[in-house]
Amino acid sequence: MEDEGAGPGGNGGGGGGEGGRPLGALCCRELRLLEFPDRYVVRSADPDAPDHAFSVGRSDGLIEPLFEDSSSSTPKVSTIYGVVGIIKLPPGTYVLLITSREEVGSYLGFSIFHVTTMRFLSCNGSLKHSKSQEKRDEAYFLSLLRTLESTPGLYYSYERDLTLNLQRTCKLTEERMHKPLWKQADPRFVWNHNLMEDLIENKLDAFTIPVIQGNILKLVSLCCYDIQFDWWIAGSSIACFPQIAPKAIFMSRYLRSSLNSGLSFQSVQFTLKESPARITLISRRCNRRLGTRMWRRGANLEGSTANFIETEQILEFEGYRSSFIQIRGSIPLLWEQIVDLSYKPRLNIINHDETPKVVERHFRDLIQRYGETVAVDLTDKEGDEGQLSDAFAAEMEKLPYVRYVRFDFHDACGKGIFDNLQLLYDQIKENVENQGYLLINADGEILIQQNGIVRVNCIDCLDRTNVTQSYVATKLLNLLLQQVGAFSSNEHISMYTDIYEKFKNLWAEHGDEISLEYAGTHALKGDLVRYGRQTVSGIIKDGISALTRYYLNNFQDGIRQDALDLISGRYTVGRSGPPFQPNRFESSSYLPVASALIVGGLTMTTTLTLNQGGNSTHVVSSVLLAGLSAGVVPLVKANWKQFCSRPRLCGLLRAASIPLHDEKFSNIIIVFRRTVTASWLLQPDLWLSCPLSEPEWNGH
């Protein structure tokens, strides 16, 4: 897959135009699935393209282009709408198909489709001969694939690549414009990049569709003036159905779906000085370090960072079309923050000889793609964040070609004073204005190009980052509207209260969806974007989101990380041994056991103490159980990282894994059994009266 570019538009040459044109060979829009006893056949339903077909062996998963069908048997026939890709597991091959879709509108003149249902074709005839361990592994793999099958929010187009920003699209060469969609696409933002490899290898271009994954949120508002604004957050570029609304009473409607990663698309249409205008936000999530909040931090050795997102703000007004791009990404050092049941796990900076090269690789890649780069670091100056920020600053001193700006967001805006971000903007204003934005006139002529980028990060690259990016985006919107003559030099968007409120909500919802993809909850500090201050309801919402993040990070995200590693190709399937090595402190089994030991021990100790009456055996039992409960607490504390949900497929950054204390835990279990047994044997009046089985349920 091709991947070119210097600057937001890449260096693809001077194709010109504005991106509203066909961008290459079409993919098959409708397919027929023929299920034969020995193979599956996928064939184009277009009568003008009868040679577009391929087969997959049902027993061996062998993929072959098919030009004529010589089979004499009658197959089962069904209609499908695309091939997402192919994944190979130890027992066999699986083909992921789009079995139903919904056309949700158009983007720049081309139809956009939402994947509503998918199906995996299983090609694993050898599974019945597999060993029990292989079958257990297969069951876990299939649980991950079933999650994929039922995941909403996948979007694609048969005619247009959705991964390129407007500036790169405008600079495509004529030659590249007519290549298959997968060759035009930026591989960083193709969700099914890994799944397409077998299709590409077999030259099945007509079946190879780049898919973007994301979240969907739709808010339709009808106001008491001629404005309707529609937001779509979705994977691919989803669609927007802008209309000039009749005068009506304000109403709103939400539709939300949470997904793992991808691209979000939002749009607001309004009337500005009697001229229709539309602002669109598109965010593209990079797949090179895909993962969840706590299990993917920092950078890998190649310099790719977690939660790396390209956000594009597009304005359409009086024939002009503009694009302004910002990026966010985790601090590009080798660091981690492993969950351990505490609310805020300690940050761990990994000392590695490659660290300087990792940072250099990251920023050289940004400069090649986007041009001049300004790195804005919003982390705290104190505590663990301060140590990480200090390490980042030390590495940035070695890169004189990148400007590094350190701004303690919590210190400056800790009391909810959003306007203090002006202090930051004053530091980077000259860079931002010199970097510019893309501006195209009604004739498709490029008047201005963006030649640099602002890279923003905090710890998660979610809450503080979104507040800051929305502030910079507002400043650039004012500058742009002045450039096209919509505003005078002393006018700004905040003077138009209704439009400004919609714009701020657009960015707040944008931040929520990015946060849902990475952390599983809405963004914190959303009120700072919406209102410029914190509200009581916002504080309550932030508290709920923080608690939800704690639960998901500690008890759910390990499995979710496995699914992402499998789908993205970070985990390479092999047959050398069992891929799943769950630690013996798996949260699903031992955390309840440990909790029961503590609570049960304390309860029995209290009961025996209250009823001991001078009975020496009760005293001994109370002491033993109290000691057991006291002993389990430090055991849990010493091993709390092992009680959390952890990924099984891929290791951490460090070569050494976190040490396990299984032997100690087993010894505690043995002691507990013996203690309880001894306590009861010393009290025949208790154990003789206990039933040997559970009492029957009597309906009450």
N, C-alpha and C positions, 0 to 999 in steps of 0.2 A: 504494500500500500504506500502510495507516495506521500511524502511529508516535506513540503518545501516552505520556505518563507523567511524573510527578514523584514521586520516591521509587521504591524497587524495585517497588512495586506500581502505578506509574503514577497518573494522576489520572482513571482511567476511570469513576469513580463507585462506587456501592455495590452491586455485584451480589451480594456475599456468596458463601457457599459455599466449598468447598475444592478445586475444580478437578477432581473426579472425575465430571464430567458431560459430555454431548455439547456441543461448542463450535461448532455451526454446521452449515451445509449440508454434506452428505457429498459427497466426490469419488467418481467412478466407480471401483469396485474392480476391475473386469475389463473389458477392451476388446477389440474386434475390429479388426484392421488389414486393410483391403481394398486390394489393389494393382491398380489399373486401368492401362491403357496410358498414360493422360494425367494421372492424379492418384492420390494416396493418400487413402483415407477412413479416419478413426478414428471408431468407433462404440461406444457403450456396449453391453456384453453383457447388461445388465439388461433383461428384457422389459418392465419397468414404466417404463422411461425411453427409449423408442425415438427421441425427438427429440434426444437427446444425441449429436451427431455433428458433425464438421467435415471439410473436405477441404483438401488441399495440392496445388497444381499441380506436376507433375513437371518442367516446363520453366521456370516462372517463380517458383515458391515462393509463389504467391498463396494466402492462407489465407481460407477462407470457412466460416461456420456452415452446416450442412447439415440440412435438415428432411425432405427426401425424396430418394431416389436414383432418378434416371430413366435410369441407364445400362443399356444392353441387354447389355453384355459380361459375361462371367463372370470375376470377379477371383480372384486368389490370396488366400486368407484365412488369417490366423494370429492367435493370441491374444497380447495384450500387457497390461501391468499398470499403465501410467501413462505420461504425457508429461512428461518432465523440463523440456523447453523447446525453444526455437527459436533458432538463431544464424544470422546472415547474414554470409557471406563474399563477397569480390569476385566469384567465379564463380557463386555461387548461395546457396541457402538449405538449411540442414540441420536436421532435426527429430530430437531425441534421445528415444528411447523406452526404457521399461523392458521388457525381453523376458522376464526371469524374476526371481523374488523368493523370499524365504524369510521366513516369519513367525517371528520370534525371541521372541515372547512379548507381554507387555502392559506398559504404563506407565500408572498411575492408572486402570486398567480398560479401556484401549483398545489395540487390536492395533497392534504396531509391525512394520514390514517392512524387510528388508535387501535392497537391490538387488544381485542376483548377476550379471546380465548386462544390457548396454545395446546399443543399435544406433542409428546415425545413418542416417536416410533422406536420400539425396542428391537435391536438386532443382536440378540445374545443367545443364540441357540445352544451355546456351550454351557450356559448357566446351570443346567440340570446335572452336569457332571462336576460342578464346582465343589470345593471343600466347604465345610461349615463356616470357617473363618471368612472365606471369600463371599459367601452368601450374606454374612453379617455386614461385611464391608459394603456389599451391593445394596443392602437395605438402607444403610446410612446415606450412601450416595443418592439413592432414589428419593430419600426424604428431602435432600437438598434440591433435586431436580423438580420435585412436586411443588416446592416453594416457588421455583421459577415459573412453572406452568401457570400458577394461579396469581402471579404478580401482575397487578394492573399498571398502567402508565408507560407502556412501550409505544413509541410512535415512529413513523417512517414515511417516506415518499418514494414512489416509483420513478419520479422524474427529476428530483432535485436533491443535491447533497445538502444536508442540514448541519454539517459540522463546521463549515467555514464561516467566519465573520464576514460582514459586508465588504470590508476593504479587500480581504483576500479573494472573495468571490469576484469582485470587479476587476481584479488583476489576473484572472486566469487567462492563460494563453488559449488561442483558438484550438490548438492541438489537444490540450488537456480537457477543454470543454466537451469534446466528443468522445472522451474515454468513458468506460463504465463508471458507475457511481462510486464503487468501492475504490477506484484509482484516484478519484477526485478528493475523496474524504481525508480529513485530518485524522490519522489513526488514534491520536490521543483521546478523541471524543467519541469514538465508535464503541458503543456498549458491547456489541457482539463481535468485536474485532477478533478475539481468539476463536470464536465459534465458526467464523467464515473461512478458516484456513483450508479446509478440505475442499470446499467449493471453489476457492481460488486456484488451488493446485490442479483441479480437474477442469479448469477453464470454463466454469459454469457461470459466466458473467451475468447472464440474464436472470439467474436465480439468486445472485449475491446482493442482498439489500442491507446497507448500513442502517442500523437501528439505534435510536437514542432512548435511554431510559430516564425517567424522572418522576416528578410528582405532579398531580393535577389539582388545581384549585380554580374554581370559577366564581367570580363575583360579578353580578349584573346589577347595576344601579341606575335607576331612572330618577332624574332630578327635576327640580322645578325650573329648569332652563334647558336649552337645546343641547344636552350632553347625554350620551350613553357611554359607559365605559365597561369593557369586558376584559377580564384577566383570564389568561390560561397559563397554568404552570404545567408543563408536561414534558415528556421525553420526546424528542425530535424537535421540532419547532411546533408547537401545536397550533392551533389556529385561532384566529381571532375574527370575530364577526362584528366589526364596527358598524354602527348605524347611528344616524342622527336621530335621537329619540324625540318623541312628542313630549309636550309638557305634561308632566305627571308627578305623582307623589313619590317621594324617595322609597325605594324598596331594595332589598338585597337578598341574595340567595347564595349559599355556599355548597360546593361539592368538593370533597377532599379525599385523596387517596395517598397513602404513604408508601414510598418505595425506597430502594437502597441507594441509588445513585443516578445521575444522568444530567439532563438539560432541562431548565425551566424556561417557560415562555410566558410573558405577561404583557398586556397592552392596555393602554387607556386612550380613548379618543375624546376630544373636546373641541370647542370652538374658541379660538383666540383671535380677538379683534375681527370678528365676522368671517374668519377663515378657518376651515377644518384643519385639525392637526391631530397627530397620533404619536404617542410615545410607547415604545416597546422595549421590554427587558428580556434578554436571552442570556441564560447562564449555562455554560458547557462544563461539565465535570470531567476531569482527566481520569483515565483508567489505569495509569501507570503505577499508582500506589493507592489502589482502591481499598476502602475498608471502613470500619466503624471508629467511633471517636477515640476510644482508649486503646484499641488494638492496632491502629495505624497512626503513628505520630511521626513528626520529623521527616527526614529524607532517607532514601536508600542509597546504596553505594554509587548508583548511576546519577544521583542528583535529583531524582523525581521526588516530589513531596506529597504528603497526605493532604486531602481536602483542597487540591489545586483546582481552581475554578476561574474560567474566563467569563466575565460579565460584560455584555454589550448593551448599551443604551442607544436605541435608534429613534430619531425624530423625523417625522414626515410632515412637511409644512409648505404650502404654496408651491408644490413641485420640487422642492428641495428634499433631499434625503441625507441624513447625517448619521454617523456612528461614532460612539465614544466607548473605549474599552478600558476596563480595569481588571486586575487579577488579584487573587488571594491564594495563599498556600502556607502550609505549616512551616515553622522555622527550619531552614534547610541544614540542620545539624543532625548527627546521629544521636537520638534521644528517645526515651520511652517513658510511659507513665502507666505501669501495670496495676490493674485493679486489685484491691486487697481488702475489700469490705469497708475501708475508711471512706469518708465523704470526698476527701481530696487526696488521692494517692501522691506519694512523693515523686518528683521528677528525677529521672536518672539520665545524666549526660554520659554517653558512651565514649570513652577516650579511645580513639582509633587513629592510626597513622594516616588514614585516607581522608580524615575530616576536612582539611583544607582543600583537597581536590574535589570533594563532594560539593562544597559550597561554590567553588569556582565553576564546576560543571553546570550547576543549577543556573547561575547567573549568566554564564556565557550562552546557554541555551535560550534564556529570556532575551538577551540582547540580539541574538541572531534572528529570533522570531518577531520581536516587538520594537527593537531599537533601544534608545536610551532608557535606562531603568532607574527608578527611585524606589528604594526599599523603606517602607514605613513600618516601624516596630512599635506596637501598642502595648507591649507587656509591662508588668510592674517592674519597678526598680529594686524592690525588696523581696525577700523570701526566695523560694525555689524559682519563681518566675524571674526574679532579679539575677540569679546565678545563670539561668539559661540565656537571658538577654545579654548579660556581660560576655558570655562565651560567643554569642552571635556577633556582638559589637567587635570583639577581638578579631574574629575571622574577617569581618567586613573591612577592617583597617588594611587588610592585605589586598583588597580589591579597589584600587583608586578610581577605576572606571565606573563604579556603581556608587551613587550617593545613598548614604544610610542616614535615616532620620529616626531618632529615638524619642518616643512620646508616651509618657506614662498616662494612659487613658484614665485609669481609676483615680489617679492623683488630680488630674485636671478636671475631670467630669464626674468625680465620685459622688458629688451631691446632686447629680442629675442636671447639671448645668451644661446642656447640649451646646450652647453658643461658645463655650470655651474651645471647641474644635477650631474656631477661627485662629487660635494661636498656632495650631498645627498647619492650617492652610496657609497662613502667612509665610511659613518656612518653605513650603513646596509650591507656592503660587507661580513663581517664575518658571519652574520646571514644567508644571502642568500646562500652562499657557503656551510655552514653547513647543511642547510635545504635540499640542493641537488635537484635532479630531478629523474624521473623514467628512467631507462635504461634497455632494454631487448635485448638479443643477438638473432642471427638468429635461435637458437634452442628453443626460447621461454623462456629462463631462465632469471629471474629477477636478474640483477647485482647490481643495485642501486635503492633505493626507495626515493621518496621525503617525508620528515618527518616534514615539516613545511610550512608556507605560509606567503607571504607579502600581507597585506591588505592596499590598497591605497584609499584615499578619497580627494576630494576637496569639493566645495559646491554642484555642480551638479554631480560629479563623471563622468564627460565627458571629457572636453578639457584638463585641466591640468593633470588629471588622466591618460588619454591615452598617453600623451607625456611621462610621467614618466614610465608607464608600458612598453612602447616600448623600453625605454632606458635600463631598467632592463632585458628585454627579449633579447636584443642584447648582454649584458654582459654574460648571461647564455648560449646563443648560442655559443659564443666564447669558453667558458669553456667546453661545451659539445663536440665541434668539436676537441678540444685538447684532451679530454678524450678518444675519439674513434680513435685517431691517424690521423685524417684528417689535423689538424693544429699542427705546432710546438708551443712551449711555447711562442714564440714572434709573432705568426701570429694571425690575427683577421679578421673578416668578412669584415670590411671596406676596406681592401686591395684589395678586389675583387669588383671593383666599380659597375659593371653591376648587380651582384647578390645582393649587398648591397642596391642599388637603388630599386630593386624589393622588397626586404625585408621591407624597410622603407615604400614603397607604400602600401604593404600588411597591415601594422599596421595603416597607415593613413586611408585607406578605412575601416578597421575594426572599427576605432573610429567614422567615419562618420555614419556607420550603427547603432551602439549603440546609437549615438546621435539622429538619426532619430526616433528610437523607443521611446525614452524618452522625447525628446524636440521638435521633429518634424522637425529639420533642421540638416545640416551637423555639424560636430564638428568644433569649433573654434580652432585656433592655429595649424591647420593641417600642415602648412608649417614647423613648428618646427620639426615635425616628418619626413616630406619628405626631407627637405633641411637643417635642423639645424638652420634656420633663417627665419624671416618674409620677404615676398616679397610684392610688391605693389598689384599684383593681389590677393594675399592671404588676404591682409588687406581689399580690396574691398569685397571679398567673405565673410570674417568674418562680415563685416558691414551689408551685405544683410542678412546673417543668423541671426544676432542679431535682426534686425528689424522684420524678419519673426517669430522668437521666441516670440517677444513682442506681435505680432498680435495673434498668436496661443494661447499663454498662457492666454491672456485677453479675447478673444472672441470665442474660439473654444474648449478648453480643458475641460470645464465643462461637455459637452455632451460626449466627449470621455472618461472621467473618469467614467461616469455612465455606459457606455458599458463595461468597464473593471471590474467595481465592480460587474456587473450582471454576466458576464461570469466567473469570478474567484470565485464567491460564497461569496464575502465579503458582498454583500447585500442578505439578506434572505427574500424571497418573503413571504408575509403574507396577510391575508384577513381582518385584523382589521381596516383598513382605507385606504384612498388614499395614495399611496407611494410617489407621486410626490407633493412637496410643493414648487412650484416656487415662489421666492420672487417677490414682485410687482414692483421691479425695474429691471426686466429681461432685459438683454442687448439688446435683439432682438426688444424690443418695446420702452423702456423708454430712452435709450441713444440717439436714433434719435430724440425723442421728446425734450429732454433737449437741444440737439444741435440746433434743430429748434427754440426753445425758445430764445436761446442766439443769434444765427445768425439773426433770423427773427426780434427779438426785436431791435437789433443794426441797421439792415437795415431800418426798419420803422422809428426808431429814426432819423437816418441820413436823410432819405427822407423828413420827416416832418420838420426837422430843416432847411433844404435847401429851403423848400417851404413855411415856416411859414409867412414870409413877415410881421409881425406885428399882425398876427391872434392869439389871446389869446388861442383859443381852440387848435391850433397846438402846442403852447408852453406847455400847460397842457399835451397833449398827448405825446409829446416828453419826458417830465419829467417822466411820468408814465411808458412809455416803457423802458426808460433808467434805471429806478429803478428796473423794472422787470428783465431786462437782468443782471444787477449787482447782483440781489438777487439769480438768478438761479446758477450763478457761484459758490458761496460758498455752495449751496445745493449739487451740483454735487461733489464738493470737499469733503464735509462731508460724502457723501454716495457712493463714487466712487467704493468701493468694491462691492456694490450691482449692479453696472452697468456692471460688468464683467460676463462672462459665468461661472456659478457655478454648481457643481454637485448637483443633486436633491436626489439621492438615499441614500447616506451615509454622515454622519456628519463629522466635523473636529475632531481633537484630543481633543479640549476643549469641555467640556460639554455645555458651554454657547455658543450660536451662536452670530454672529456679530449683534449688534443692528440695527434694521431697523428704518427709519424715514419716514415711509409711510404717516403719518398724515401731516407732514410738506410738503412733496411732493404734497399731494393732495391739501393742502391749497394754495401752489404756483400755481397749475394748475387753481384753482378757481379764484385766484387773476388775473392770466393772462387773463382768459376769460373775467372777468369783466372789466379789464383795456382796453382790445382790444375793447370790446363792447362799453364802455364809450367813448373811443377815436373816434370811428366811429360815434356814435350817436351825438357827438359834431360837426361832419363834414358831414352834409347831402349832401354836394356837392360831397363827395367821395362815400358814400354808395349808393346814388340814381343812380349813373352812373355805378355801378357794375352789371354784369349779374348774374342771379340767378343760372345758370348752366354753365358747362364748354363749351367753344366754340367748335364747330365741327372742326375736323381735316380737313385741306384743302389740305393735300397732300404735304405740304412744310415742 
